[in-house]
Amino acid sequence: MSKADPEDEEPWPDPDPIEVPINGELDLHNFHPREAKDLVYHYLVECAERGIETARIIHGKGSGQLKAKVLSTLDKHPLVLGYRQAGSGGGNWGATLVDLRTTHESQDAQKE
């Protein structure tokens, strides 16, 4: 008998939604890695709409797979101006700081 592949198992039922405060800091420890891409994308949109110019995404140190998924999402996000590893007081390589173009800036640029 071979060991079952966890990917082949029945998925966990969707838990009740978690309300995430839009305050510029997103901690991914409370979420399943498969949720990261959409969560990060939409979270940054919400930050930009609220005028938050810098967001901190806490992905943890772990194996680096979640961080890679986050960085891939940031590379493709239209509101991301740039990003960098958080410093020693912000989580080091377990967190990423993201510079955002607020939607107000985007709207102003479109009017010009």
C-alpha atoms as an extended CHARMM CRD file, in Angstrom:
* protein
*
       112  EXT
         1         1  MET       CA              0.0000000000        0.0000000000        0.0000000000  PROA      1               0.0000000000
         2         2  SER       CA              1.4690000000        3.3360000000       -1.0210000000  PROA      2               0.0000000000
         3         3  LYS       CA              1.2470000000        6.5370000000        0.9160000000  PROA      3               0.0000000000
         4         4  ALA       CA             -1.5710000000        8.7980000000       -0.2660000000  PROA      4               0.0000000000
         5         5  ASP       CA             -0.6220000000       12.0590000000       -1.8800000000  PROA      5               0.0000000000
         6         6  PRO       CA             -2.0680000000       14.9560000000        0.1720000000  PROA      6               0.0000000000
         7         7  GLU       CA             -3.0350000000       16.7130000000       -3.0760000000  PROA      7               0.0000000000
         8         8  ASP       CA             -5.3550000000       13.7910000000       -3.9190000000  PROA      8               0.0000000000
         9         9  GLU       CA             -7.2320000000       13.9620000000       -0.6480000000  PROA      9               0.0000000000
        10        10  GLU       CA            -10.6470000000       15.5030000000       -0.2990000000  PROA      10              0.0000000000
        11        11  PRO       CA            -10.2160000000       19.2800000000        0.2230000000  PROA      11              0.0000000000
        12        12  TRP       CA            -11.0290000000       20.7810000000        3.5700000000  PROA      12              0.0000000000
        13        13  PRO       CA            -14.4330000000       22.4080000000        3.7010000000  PROA      13              0.0000000000
        14        14  ASP       CA            -14.2930000000       26.1680000000        3.3370000000  PROA      14              0.0000000000
        15        15  PRO       CA            -14.1340000000       27.7100000000        6.7840000000  PROA      15              0.0000000000
        16        16  ASP       CA            -16.1540000000       30.7320000000        7.7610000000  PROA      16              0.0000000000
        17        17  PRO       CA            -14.7760000000       33.8790000000        6.1440000000  PROA      17              0.0000000000
        18        18  ILE       CA            -12.1080000000       35.7160000000        8.0930000000  PROA      18              0.0000000000
        19        19  GLU       CA            -12.4870000000       39.4700000000        8.2620000000  PROA      19              0.0000000000
        20        20  VAL       CA             -9.1770000000       41.1110000000        7.4800000000  PROA      20              0.0000000000
        21        21  PRO       CA             -8.6510000000       44.6720000000        8.6750000000  PROA      21              0.0000000000
        22        22  ILE       CA             -7.3310000000       46.9180000000        5.9160000000  PROA      22              0.0000000000
        23        23  ASN       CA             -4.6020000000       48.6680000000        7.8810000000  PROA      23              0.0000000000
        24        24  GLY       CA             -1.5330000000       48.1030000000        5.7050000000  PROA      24              0.0000000000
        25        25  GLU       CA             -0.4190000000       44.8590000000        7.3650000000  PROA      25              0.0000000000
        26        26  LEU       CA             -1.4580000000       41.4420000000        6.0840000000  PROA      26              0.0000000000
        27        27  ASP       CA             -0.3670000000       38.3850000000        8.0680000000  PROA      27              0.0000000000
        28        28  LEU       CA             -0.7000000000       35.2680000000        5.9160000000  PROA      28              0.0000000000
        29        29  HSD       CA             -0.1490000000       32.8560000000        8.8300000000  PROA      29              0.0000000000
        30        30  ASN       CA             -3.9230000000       32.5800000000        9.3080000000  PROA      30              0.0000000000
        31        31  PHE       CA             -4.6050000000       31.5030000000        5.7290000000  PROA      31              0.0000000000
        32        32  HSD       CA             -4.0550000000       28.4450000000        3.5720000000  PROA      32              0.0000000000
        33        33  PRO       CA             -1.2300000000       28.9650000000        1.0320000000  PROA      33              0.0000000000
        34        34  ARG       CA             -3.6240000000       28.3810000000       -1.8650000000  PROA      34              0.0000000000
        35        35  GLU       CA             -5.4730000000       31.5510000000       -0.8150000000  PROA      35              0.0000000000
        36        36  ALA       CA             -2.3680000000       33.7610000000       -0.8960000000  PROA      36              0.0000000000
        37        37  LYS       CA             -2.4300000000       34.9260000000       -4.5100000000  PROA      37              0.0000000000
        38        38  ASP       CA             -6.0060000000       36.2330000000       -4.5400000000  PROA      38              0.0000000000
        39        39  LEU       CA             -5.8330000000       37.4850000000       -0.9680000000  PROA      39              0.0000000000
        40        40  VAL       CA             -2.6650000000       39.5210000000       -1.5410000000  PROA      40              0.0000000000
        41        41  TYR       CA             -3.9720000000       40.9060000000       -4.8250000000  PROA      41              0.0000000000
        42        42  HSD       CA             -7.3040000000       42.0750000000       -3.4080000000  PROA      42              0.0000000000
        43        43  TYR       CA             -5.8120000000       43.2540000000       -0.1270000000  PROA      43              0.0000000000
        44        44  LEU       CA             -3.4590000000       45.5950000000       -1.9880000000  PROA      44              0.0000000000
        45        45  VAL       CA             -6.3450000000       46.9580000000       -4.0580000000  PROA      45              0.0000000000
        46        46  GLU       CA             -8.2160000000       47.7410000000       -0.8390000000  PROA      46              0.0000000000
        47        47  CYS       CA             -5.1160000000       49.4020000000        0.6580000000  PROA      47              0.0000000000
        48        48  ALA       CA             -4.6750000000       51.5630000000       -2.4460000000  PROA      48              0.0000000000
        49        49  GLU       CA             -8.3360000000       52.5950000000       -2.3790000000  PROA      49              0.0000000000
        50        50  ARG       CA             -7.8560000000       53.7550000000        1.2170000000  PROA      50              0.0000000000
        51        51  GLY       CA             -4.7450000000       55.7640000000        0.3670000000  PROA      51              0.0000000000
        52        52  ILE       CA             -2.3070000000       53.3760000000        2.0780000000  PROA      52              0.0000000000
        53        53  GLU       CA              0.9900000000       53.8340000000        0.2570000000  PROA      53              0.0000000000
        54        54  THR       CA              3.0660000000       51.1230000000        1.9540000000  PROA      54              0.0000000000
        55        55  ALA       CA              1.8130000000       47.6910000000        2.9800000000  PROA      55              0.0000000000
        56        56  ARG       CA              3.6040000000       44.9750000000        4.9200000000  PROA      56              0.0000000000
        57        57  ILE       CA              2.9160000000       41.3730000000        3.9630000000  PROA      57              0.0000000000
        58        58  ILE       CA              3.9840000000       38.7970000000        6.5300000000  PROA      58              0.0000000000
        59        59  HSD       CA              4.5660000000       35.4820000000        4.7890000000  PROA      59              0.0000000000
        60        60  GLY       CA              6.9360000000       33.8960000000        7.2920000000  PROA      60              0.0000000000
        61        61  LYS       CA             10.3360000000       32.3770000000        6.7000000000  PROA      61              0.0000000000
        62        62  GLY       CA              9.4520000000       28.6910000000        6.2170000000  PROA      62              0.0000000000
        63        63  SER       CA             10.5130000000       26.9580000000        3.0150000000  PROA      63              0.0000000000
        64        64  GLY       CA             10.2170000000       30.1000000000        0.8970000000  PROA      64              0.0000000000
        65        65  GLN       CA              7.3610000000       28.7960000000       -1.2660000000  PROA      65              0.0000000000
        66        66  LEU       CA              4.7920000000       31.2060000000        0.1540000000  PROA      66              0.0000000000
        67        67  LYS       CA              7.2000000000       34.1220000000       -0.1830000000  PROA      67              0.0000000000
        68        68  ALA       CA              7.8120000000       33.1510000000       -3.8260000000  PROA      68              0.0000000000
        69        69  LYS       CA              4.0560000000       33.0980000000       -4.4540000000  PROA      69              0.0000000000
        70        70  VAL       CA              3.6800000000       36.5280000000       -2.8310000000  PROA      70              0.0000000000
        71        71  LEU       CA              6.5480000000       38.0260000000       -4.8500000000  PROA      71              0.0000000000
        72        72  SER       CA              5.1410000000       36.5740000000       -8.0680000000  PROA      72              0.0000000000
        73        73  THR       CA              1.8080000000       38.2360000000       -7.2990000000  PROA      73              0.0000000000
        74        74  LEU       CA              3.5390000000       41.5440000000       -6.5690000000  PROA      74              0.0000000000
        75        75  ASP       CA              5.4620000000       41.3790000000       -9.8640000000  PROA      75              0.0000000000
        76        76  LYS       CA              2.1720000000       41.2780000000      -11.7840000000  PROA      76              0.0000000000
        77        77  HSD       CA              0.0850000000       43.6800000000       -9.6680000000  PROA      77              0.0000000000
        78        78  PRO       CA             -0.7510000000       46.9370000000      -11.4900000000  PROA      78              0.0000000000
        79        79  LEU       CA             -0.7380000000       49.0210000000       -8.2830000000  PROA      79              0.0000000000
        80        80  VAL       CA              2.6770000000       47.8730000000       -7.0230000000  PROA      80              0.0000000000
        81        81  LEU       CA              5.4100000000       50.4370000000       -7.5480000000  PROA      81              0.0000000000
        82        82  GLY       CA              8.0570000000       48.2610000000       -5.8970000000  PROA      82              0.0000000000
        83        83  TYR       CA              8.7780000000       46.0020000000       -2.9510000000  PROA      83              0.0000000000
        84        84  ARG       CA             11.6020000000       45.0590000000       -0.6390000000  PROA      84              0.0000000000
        85        85  GLN       CA             12.4260000000       42.7610000000        2.2350000000  PROA      85              0.0000000000
        86        86  ALA       CA             11.3730000000       44.1790000000        5.5950000000  PROA      86              0.0000000000
        87        87  GLY       CA             14.2040000000       45.3520000000        7.8190000000  PROA      87              0.0000000000
        88        88  SER       CA             15.3080000000       43.9220000000       11.1440000000  PROA      88              0.0000000000
        89        89  GLY       CA             12.4170000000       45.5590000000       13.0030000000  PROA      89              0.0000000000
        90        90  GLY       CA              9.8220000000       44.5010000000       10.4290000000  PROA      90              0.0000000000
        91        91  GLY       CA             10.3400000000       40.7790000000       10.0860000000  PROA      91              0.0000000000
        92        92  ASN       CA             13.4940000000       40.5490000000        7.9550000000  PROA      92              0.0000000000
        93        93  TRP       CA             13.0570000000       37.9520000000        5.2010000000  PROA      93              0.0000000000
        94        94  GLY       CA              9.7630000000       36.7940000000        6.7460000000  PROA      94              0.0000000000
        95        95  ALA       CA              7.9660000000       39.9260000000        5.5490000000  PROA      95              0.0000000000
        96        96  THR       CA              7.8730000000       42.1080000000        2.4660000000  PROA      96              0.0000000000
        97        97  LEU       CA              7.1880000000       45.8470000000        2.3040000000  PROA      97              0.0000000000
        98        98  VAL       CA              5.1990000000       46.9410000000       -0.7260000000  PROA      98              0.0000000000
        99        99  ASP       CA              5.0550000000       50.4590000000       -2.1660000000  PROA      99              0.0000000000
       100       100  LEU       CA              1.6720000000       51.1310000000       -3.7420000000  PROA      100             0.0000000000
       101       101  ARG       CA              0.2400000000       53.5180000000       -6.2400000000  PROA      101             0.0000000000
       102       102  THR       CA             -2.9540000000       54.6270000000       -4.5650000000  PROA      102             0.0000000000
       103       103  THR       CA             -6.0590000000       54.5680000000       -6.6990000000  PROA      103             0.0000000000
       104       104  HSD       CA             -6.2650000000       58.3370000000       -6.2180000000  PROA      104             0.0000000000
       105       105  GLU       CA             -2.8580000000       58.6550000000       -7.9370000000  PROA      105             0.0000000000
       106       106  SER       CA             -4.0060000000       56.2820000000      -10.6950000000  PROA      106             0.0000000000
       107       107  GLN       CA             -7.1360000000       58.3340000000      -11.3010000000  PROA      107             0.0000000000
       108       108  ASP       CA             -5.1290000000       61.5840000000      -11.3530000000  PROA      108             0.0000000000
       109       109  ALA       CA             -2.6840000000       60.1130000000      -13.8760000000  PROA      109             0.0000000000
       110       110  GLN       CA             -5.5520000000       59.0010000000      -16.1310000000  PROA      110             0.0000000000
       111       111  LYS       CA             -7.0080000000       62.5330000000      -16.1380000000  PROA      111             0.0000000000
       112       112  GLU       CA             -3.7380000000       64.0820000000      -17.3810000000  PROA      112             0.0000000000
